[in-house]
């Protein structure tokens, strides 16, 4: 393509790039074979996975990574980012080698790690490349030679850091040629849950002179961009569409419910009116997830709950049952808001208002994936008014109708980026009226005080 044709092509596909000597985007997957020498085996695997044509992020990220460029890529949820980094890695590694791991892919949750692993195995079918996730660190510790028999490692930062910091280290990353970080903005979050320092340790351990690095996410983070500019050589940034916005295939709605009790009423009304599963319901904490589950478990719907306190085996079974349709409604925390690709989620309900616009984008991104239509409903109370405008702006940017009065609300106070976002303290999820709960609490206290007095008299 001529320069003006490339510019026009990027414009119509909303591909935005910054950097020097950026290769032209591809128009079809056959160009991978003709222009970059990608094997017909990989091309066949791409088609088996249902890809007929490259998505916008694949159009530009694939040529960049096949040119061994270091990139920061931002594209909407469900836009094919995983294939955009796996295809170049699989092509570049060619086939199996002895001596240790040659590609490392980092993701923030074990659920996302398993999803990437499954996708990688399918894309690498018939290449003989060996892909590994560490299910049991203690088992891996007993079999260090086993790790050397694999080419690609997919892991959470915590697990990999543990193996690197053992004495002696359980794993070596000296031969790593590719370091890919998925959902990188999550890994750069500050506070107790942040992985920035851990990522620095992993980055340092991948000390091969020719290691290539790439960062992918659905949302844009200034901190990530600045870190990449300081760390990467000849960085190229790629973004698809407007930064930090939701895809236009999601019908987004805001529903004022007044108070906490109004949420439960609205949710029960939705259930009674009928809905099309699968449905994901997001709450702000593990405790509230269990509370809501206890309220809905007898509603004659197939419902379950998932959060980080559950054993991994239980979490795996819940995910499996949700994918297979055995579970219609899944109550979850932010754990499931990142990267997980559940096919055909029809509805996302934000039972608790998202703490940030970024969180909102990732939550509702579980629906409306890969061009399919989806629906997202967000409940808000008087306590959430302060943060309402930021979510409304995301909706407006995606082409959704937003009432004028919401857009005229004052912006919430600027938050200190060095501090984690603190969730709103909310009333317990319960159908029992608040005064009844207080009455019962006083009654229990009186009983306890009476028992203490009797014990003292003895």
Order of alpha helices (4+ residues) and beta strands (2+ residues): alpha-beta-alpha-alpha-alpha-beta-alpha-beta-alpha-beta-alpha-alpha-beta-alpha-beta-alpha-alpha-beta-alpha-beta-beta-alpha-beta-alpha-beta-alpha-beta-beta-alpha-beta-alpha-alpha-alpha
